[in-house]
Structures are given as C-alpha cells and as structure tokens.
C-alpha cells in the first residue's frame, strides 16, 4: 500500500512590533507548536509534528525589544514571508484612544494584502486596535479588551464592538477571528486549532493545559468605572465627590448642586465628559464598590446593597446582573475565594 503523504503544516504568522506583549506572542507560538505532539508524547505515541508552523514575522526580520523590554528574534520579515494561512495580531500595549498611523503603514498594508490573498486574520485582545485600522472590520461584529471597545466604537463606528464576547467570528467565509479581554487569547488559539486541525486536536490541547472555555463574560471582569477623571474640571470635581458619597440619598441631584450649574447644563456637560448621565455614573460607582465587597468578605448581599445605596435588594440584583453579566451571588462564588486568597498573601 502506498504511503499517504502528510499535508504540509499550515503557516501561522504572528506579527511582532515593538508594542507587542511577548507573553501572548510566544504563548500563541507554544500552543500551536504543541498540537498533536504533546498529546502523543503523554500517551506513548511517539514523536508527531504539529500541523501548524508558527512564524514570528516583523517588518524587517531584525531583533526588536518589545514594550516590556523582552527581546524578540523574528523568524522572517514581511517581505520574505510567503502568504500565510493565518495572520495573528496578538496583544499590543497601545492606549485605547490611539489610532495606529504612519508608524504601522507597512504592517497595515501587509494585513490587507494577506487577507486579499486568502489568509485568515485574527487578533487577540488589544491587537484589535491594529486590525480595525485596516478597515476590514467595517460592517461586522468585533471584540477587544473591555476597556478598549468604547474608544474603538468611536473611531470605527461602522463596526459593532461587543465587549461581552470572548470570541467573535466575522467577515466573508468567517475569515476574521477575534478574542476579547486579556487571557481569552487561548480561546482564539483553540478556535484556530479546531478549525484547521479538528475539534479533537483542540480538546487535547485544552485538556493538557487545563483550559476552560466555559468562562464568564469579560464584562464580569471589567472595572465599570475605568478611565480617569474628566477633562472638564466641574465634572471631575463631581466624580471625586461621588467616589466617597455614592451611598447618600439622591447623589445625582447633590452633584448638580455641587456643580453650581443649571441641571440641564450639568447633565449635558457630564454626559459629554464621561459618556454617561450622572445617574448612570452613580450606578457604576456603586456597583464597582459592591463587587469589591463581594470579593472581600461574606456580608449578605442584601446588606451590601444597602451599604452602597440601594434600599431595594431586588432592584440591586437586577441592576448588578444586567451590568456585570452575573448575579451578586455568582460573582462572589467566582471571585470571592480568589480575592480573599490574594488579600491574605504576605
């Protein structure tokens, strides 16, 4: 019987730029390189090569220092890299409100060229900042880090940004894959493995590495009050006041009085500066405090509701679930043990 030829490995290009986080870049590399090989080793099956060929690709192929000082030695340059099957932009240390410009001109053009030639494009977490700048996400759903989606929505309004999604598939033929916040990059890697090597191979990688795809929504991890004080000094003063007085009766009305402005003028300026009405802002401050109390102790949920300013526990529970994607009790079970363990560390 004639030997059946083994298909060549699929090339996955991992883009290296100075802003890249080396942990995600090489985490992706290691996971793809481990497919099939590690499972067979653990089960006495001999040496098997991975069906993936990960390559670290940079603009010029020369060594570079990443954002945290880790030295990366690319495998090849953009010019010398044959059209890959997949191109992945892993997490980048780029501020949410920055727009990649001329400094990424070559990388952006390469991403567009690869996609035009049939490559699947993928981004992990904040890598979406670069992928969105190609314009290839226009008209589609997308995801990124929970703290980036609002800024990305303003800069790319033709894309529907979903902060609560850990994984999104978009584009014609599903040739764009994106993972959301932080460590959800492993979901993206598993999705790529399942697509190109099969679900069984992906499950083997998940089992070896104790990866759980049944995760809470990224919104459950989010800091509801992310972002600094507003540039508007009157609004910033009210934000500082709210941080200590959120549990008082009618705090939104008290902020109006503190501002010295007519109510309609204050609400307009506050919304322009923060993206929320004064009442919405009070809710997120209260809920963020409630999350910390749920993490830190065993106080009853009803008592926590009252402590942060809610006399109606059922309203607090509904609001918490709507904003956090978990009930207060579910949130405590997920994060309380970890929070207490971390607080006990010397």
N, C-alpha and C positions, 0 to 999 in steps of 0.2 A: 504494500500500500504506500502510495506517495505521501511524503510528509506534507502536512498542511502548513503553509507559510504563516508565520506570525506577523500580524499587521504592524507597521511602524508605529512607534509611540506618537501620541498627539502632543504637539508643541504648545505649551502654555507660557506665554511671555509675561513676566512680572516686571512692571515698569519701575525703574529706580530713578528717583530725582532727589535732590538734597532735602526736600521736605518729608520724605517717606519715613515711616516708622519701621525700623528694621525687624521688630518683633513680628509684625503682621506679614511683612515681605517674606521673611525666612520661615515663618510658621506655615504659610501657604506652600512654600517650596518643600518643606519637610513632609507635609501631609500628602502632597501629590506624589512625591518620591516614594512614600511608604505603601502606596496602594498595591495590594496583592502580595508584595514582597514580605511585609511584616507578618501578615496572617499566615502565610505559608511557612515562614520560619518558626512561628509559635506552634504550628501543628505538624512539624516534621516533614513538610512538603518539599524541602529543597529550596534552591535559590530561584526566584522568579523576578523578572524585571517588571517595574511599574509600567502600566500602559500610558503613562504620562511622562513627558520630557519637559520639566520646568526649566526655564531660562530667565536669568536676571538680565534685563535689557535696559541700557541707558542711552542717552543722546549720543555720546561719543565712545562708549565702552570702557572709559577710563575709571579707575577707582575714585570713589567720592565719599565724603563724610556726610552722614545723614543728620537729621535735626537734633538727635541726642548724642552726636559725636561718634556713633558706630560707623566703622569703615566698611564700605560695601565694594566688592570687586565684581563688576558685572561680567556675564559670560560673553556678551557681544554688544555691539552698537545697534542703533536703529537701522542704519544704512546696511549693515551686514546681516541683519536678521531676516531669514526667509519669512514669508507671510505665515504667521502663527495660526493655529486653530482657535486659540483663545488668547485674548489680551486682558490682563487684570491690573487695575489700578488699586493698590492696597491703601491702607490708612495714611493720610497726609496731615502734617502739622501746619495747616493753613487756617487762619482765622475765619470764622463764619461769614464775615462781611467782606472778605477779599474776593476779587474777581481775577482769576489767572489771566495774565495778559501776555505781553511780548516775550517774557521770560520762558513761557511754555509753548511758544509758537510751534516749534518743531515737534514736540510731543503731541500737541493737539492735532496737528496735521497727520501725524502717523496714526493716531487712533482712528481718525476719519478714513484714512486710506485703507487701513486693515479691515475696517467694517465694510467698506465698499467692495473689498476683495473676498468677503465671506467670513471673516473672523467673528467669533462671538466676543462681545465686550462685557467685562464685569468690573464692578467696583465694590470695595469693602469700606463701609463706614464713611469717613470724610473723603475718601477717594472720589466720591460723587461730585465734589466741587470741580474736579478736573473733567470728569466725564460729562457733566452738564454743560461745560463751556464749549464742547464740540457742537452743540445744537442737536445732537442725535436723540435727546430725550424729549424734545418738543412734541406735545400731543400725547405723551404716555404717562403712566404712573411711575413713580420713583421713590427711593428711600435713601436716607443718610442718617447720621447721628442725630439724636433727638434735639440737640442744641443748635443744629445747622439748618433744619428744614424750613424754619420761618424765613431766615435770610435767603436761602436758596429759592423759596417761593417768590420772594420779591424780585430777585434777579432773573429768575426763569419762570415767569408767570404762566407759560404755556405747558408747563409740566405740573402734574398733580403730585405733590410731595406728601408722603404718608409716613409720619414719624412713628406710628404704632405698628408698622410692618417690619418684621425681622428679615424678610426676603421678598423681593419683587422680581418678576419676570416680565419683560416688556419688549416692544419692537416687533417688526415683521419676523415671523418664524421663531419668536422668543429668543432672539439673538442678543439681548441685553439682559444681564442678571445683576442684581444689586442686593447687598446686605446692609442692614441698618447699623445700630449703635454698637460701638466697641467690639467686644469679643464675639458678636454674632457673625464675624467673618468665617468661623468654622462652618456655619450653616451654608454659606456660599460655596465653600470648598466641597462640602458633601453634595450639594446640588450639582456641581460640575462633575464630580465623580459619578454620581448616579446617572447623569445624562449621557456621559461618554463611555463609561465602563460598566454601568448597570447598578441597580439598587442593591444587589447582594454585596458588591465590592464596597459600596458606600457604607452599608451597615457593618461590614467587617472593620472598616476604619473607625466608625463611631464606637463600636464595642471595645476595640483596643484602647482607644483614647478616652473612654468614659464620656463621650459627647452626648448631650441630651438635647434633642431638637424640640422637645415639648417645653418651651420656655415661656416665661411671662412676656407680655407685650413690652417693648422697650419703654413705653410710656410709664410703666411701673417703676422703672429705674430713674426716670427723669427728675431733675430738680425743677419744680414748677415755676420757681422764681429766678431761673437762670437769666444772666445778663446783669450788667452793672447799673448804677444809678443813672437816671435820665439826664440828658444834657440840659434840659430845662430846669433851672435852679429851683423854681417853685415846686415843680413835680418831684424833684429829687428830695427836697425838704419833707414833703409829704410821705415819700417812700421810707425815709428814715424814721419818721414818726410812726408809720404803720408797722414797722418791724417790732416795735415794743408795745403797741396799743391795739393790735388787731382784734383782741378779745373783747374790747369795750362795745357797748351798745352803739349802733349806728356809726361805725368808724368812717364810712364813706362820707357821711354828712359832716363829721368832725374835720375831715381833711378839707372839705370845701371851706369851712370856717377858718381853718388854719391858713389856707392859701390867700385869703383876703380878696378873692376874685368872685365875680358873679358865678352862680352854679353852672350855667351853660358854658361859660368861657372856660371854667376849670375842667369840666368833663371833656371838652374838646381838646384842650392842651394835654391833659393827662393821657387820653387815648392816642393822640399823635405821638407822644413821647414813649409810651410803653406798649402800645398795641392792644391794650385792654382798658375797659372802663374802670373807674375807681372801685366799683363793687366787685367786678371780676378780679381785680388785683387783690382785694382783701380776701376773697375766697382762696386764691392760690397761696397767699401767705399763711392763712390758717391751715390749709391742707398740708403744706410743707412742714409746719410745726407738728401737726398731728402725725405725719409719717415718722418724724424723729422720735416722738413719744412712743409710738408703736414699736419702733426698733429698740428702744432703750429699756422698756420695763413691761410690767404686767398689769398696769392700770386698766380697769374696764373700759371698753370702747365708749360707752355712754359718758363716762367721766371725762375721757379725752375730748369728746365732742363738746361738752360743756366748757372745758378748760380753754378751748381755742375759740369759743364764742358762739356755739350753736346750742340753743335750748331744745331743739327738736332732734333727737338722735336719728330718727328715720330719715330726715332731710340730710343730715350729715352723711349717713351711709350711702344714700343715693348719689349725692354730690361726689363723694370720695370715689365710688365705683366708676362714675362717668369720667372723672378726670384722671384716675390712676389705672383704670382697667382691672382693678382687683377690689374686693371688699376690704374694709379695715382688718377683719379677722384673717383673710387670706394674705394680706400684706404682712401682718405680724408673723404668720407661720413661715412665710418665705424669707423675710429679712430679720425677724427679731432675734433668732438664735445667733445668726452671723453677727448682728450688731452688738449683742452682749459679749460674744466671744472676743471681738475686736476691742471692745472697751475694757476688757479685763487684761489685755496684753500689757506687760510691764513697760 
